[in-house]
Amino acid sequence: NGGLLRKGLLFRITLLMSGGASILYIRWRIMGTGPPAFTEVDNPASFADSLFVRAINYNYYYSLNAWLLLCPWWLCFDWSMGCIPLIKSVSDWRIIALAALWFCLIGLICQALCSEDSHKRRILTLGLGFLIIPFLPASNLFFRVGFVIAERVIYLPSIGYCILFTYGFSLLSKQAKKKKILAVAVLGILLINVMRCALRSSQWRSEEQLFRSALSVCPLNAKVHYNVGKNLADKGNQSAAIKYYREAVRLNPKYVHAMNNLGNILKERNELQEAEELLSLAVRIQPDFAAAWMNLGIVQNSLRRFEEAEQSYWTAIKHRKKYPDCYYNLGRLYADLNRHIDALNAWRNATVLKPEHSLAWNNMIILLDNTGNLAQAEAVGREALELIPNDHSLMFSLANVLGKSQKYKESEALFLKAIKANPNAASYHGNLAVLYHRWGNLDLAKKHYEVSLKLDPMAPGTKENYNLLRRKLEQLQKKGG
């Protein structure tokens, strides 16, 4: 039996060591031998010049972690970007928290080392070991970490806290005269923490609840306002999103991602001047920010400053080699300048990098169609549909090309398939009506003209074509009569 136990223990140790070595190897392969690169907003205390400021703030962070174990009420998904202002002098009242933490810790350590009761020493040593040792990698003592507070790092230390709490309760229960009051107090603490756990779990069920819950905890955290704004923007509430993005930029004037997203919304609202200012500032702060360069190019294109826009697009591509959306926007710029070959090349690059880039495929088909290259447009359309077979906009564009090439049957099939996928597109019905009109199927043409006009009474050209058809039908009726 002893031999089997030793073999089992050896197997488990070997398994743990192999697993640990594998994780370390994977980490080395992904990140190399150096530490991750963190910025000042991630952990401002670690970038402070003064050793005193660093030490005092690290200790303040420890006290906050200890408080979250005792009273997990102020919980936040992110504690960076000014959430906890630095302590810069001993006159700051928050120094009291440091004193309280070390008073308690030193008292417990003295009891663990010097108590005459061996059982007490073992329990306290075990509790303090679980409390302190798992927290050391997050303490900034051995290397800089990428956060101020991260609630996840106190999961393991909470084991030590539970051991100490239970032992403290057992000591109190032996000495207390009114044990029922003590029991009720402990049950009350447990109930409150269970309720808090349930509330926090519900906040994690959706991004909106999670981000909004952080506003009351860390109102100075620019990232919290940024995430609330982004969530609102994703839901289409741009006006509310602008307010939060502006607050994020106010709190952190170098927050380039907030500037980029705010500039994007302002661009869509045609507030181009402010959008350009924000995006220009973003790329000055972070010159390799490819997305901001692309968005700046879109704004400059809208302002008809084409040379600057082209330069911005190429700068974005220089910083992000595989950037299909930027090639797509570059193609649009070249199309506006009637540089058709350049536009086609840019869109082709977009589809090579992202074969499902529907807009790039569509623009290629439409440009080739408009310039009379019907055979090439048809080839591109068929290639696109092989890659994205259920895209109704591609079906529509290719159907138009086939109709012009007098491949009426194939064109009709694609139009009908596109209409089945998107039945409320007035242009789909209108262009199918034109096909039937050319083909001589006048009744079907009349039906689809009427559907198109019902969906969009102001559709350009549809009403004129419909009136032409009605006159033709009236003439045919007169001849027949």
Secondary structure, 3 states (H helix, E strand, C coil): CHHHHHHHHHHHHHHHHHHHHHHHHHHHHHHCCCCCCCCCCCCHHHHCCCHHHHHHHHHHHHHHHHHHHHCCCCCCCCCCCCCCCCCCCCCCCCHHHHHHHHHHHHHHHHHHHHCCCHHHHHHHHHHHHHHHHHHHHHCCCCCCCCCCCCHHHHCCHHHHHHHHHHHHHHHHHHHCCCHHHHHHHHHHHHHHHHHHHHHHHHHCCCHHHHHHHHHHHCCCCHHHHHHHHHHHHHCCCHHHHHHHHHHHHHHCCCCHHHHHHHHHHHHHCCCHHHHHHHHHHHHHHCCCCHHHHHHHHHHHHHCCCHHHHHHHHHHHHHHCCCCHHHHHHHHHHHHHCCCHHHHHHHHHHHHHHCCCCHHHHHHHHHHHHHCCCHHHHHHHHHHHHHHCCCCHHHHHHHHHHHHHCCCHHHHHHHHHHHHHHCCCCHHHHHHHHHHHHHHCCHHHHHHHHHHHHHHCCCCCCHHHHHHHHHHHHHHHHHHHC
